[in-house]
Amino acid sequence: MRHYHRTHLTPDDVLALADPYFAGLGLEVTDSGPRRRAWTGPLGKLVMRFTGEGGHSTRIDIETDQVGESRLDRNVKRFFVQVHRAADPAHVLRAAY
């Protein structure tokens, strides 16, 4: 599955959040570059890429090798919540029924 999130954090700030988060899921870094990082583990494979979107915005693209709503995909969404909280600590997440 593919997921994306836009943030005002820099790629380095996002990676500082991503490394301990995905390591906590049992994933190990298999590839690393200035705008790319890949992890592999018992939950599957995950590739994160960064692109600039004009101005001060960074787009985070994450692709997993899973089909449907897997455990890895749910954790990717939880990671995006962490990124959002890091970018805007005062924001309160609410359910949108």
N, C-alpha and C positions, 0 to 999 in steps of 0.2 A: 504494500500500500504506500501511497505517497501522502505526505502531510506537509503543510507549510505554515509559517507564522512570521509576521512582520514585527520588528522591534526597533527601538532606538539604541539598544545596547550594541557594542562593537562585537565583531566575531570573537575576539580574545576574551571578552567578558562572558559570552555565551559558552565558549569552550571551558572556561573556568567553572561554570555551573555543570556542564555536560559530563566532564570526566569523572567526578565523584558520583554523580547520579547514575550513570550507566555502569560504572564499576560496581556499584551497590546492587545492580541487577545480575551480576555475574558475567558481564560482557567485558572483553579485552580489546584494546585498541589494536587494529590490524593494519591501518593505513592512516597517515597523517600528512597534512599539507597546510599551507596558509589559509586556504578557504575550503578545506575538506577534512573530514575525519570519518573513519569507519570502525565499527565494533562488531565482534562476533562472539557468540556464547550459546548457552543451552536454549535461550529463547529465540535465537535466529540471528540474522545479519541485519545491520543498520548502517546506512551511509548518510552523513550530514554534510550539506553543502551550503555555502554562503554566497549571496550576491548583493551588491549594492543596488538600491532602488532610488537613486537620486536623493539629493539632500542628505539627511542624517539617518535614513532608514536602512535597515538591514533585513533581507529576506532569508529566513532559515528554511531550507528544504530538507526533509528527512524522508528517506525511502527505506522500507523494510522488505524482506523477502517473504513476508507472511501474506496470506490471503484472508480477507475479511477482517473482523474485529478480534485480533489475537491479543494475547497478554502483552506482547511487545508493543503493539500499536496503542493499547490503552496507556502504557507507561510513557510513550512518546507524547501523548496528549497531556499527561500529568507533568511532563517535563516542560511543555509549553506554558503551563500554569506557573511553574517556578520562574520561567523567563519573564513572564508578564509581571509577576510580583516583584522581581528584581528591578524591572524597569519603572514600575509605579507602585511603591510599597503602600501608598495610601488607598489604592483601589480595592474595593470590596467586591468579591465575586458573588454573584447572585444567580440562582437558577432562572432560566428564561423558559417558562412552561409554554 
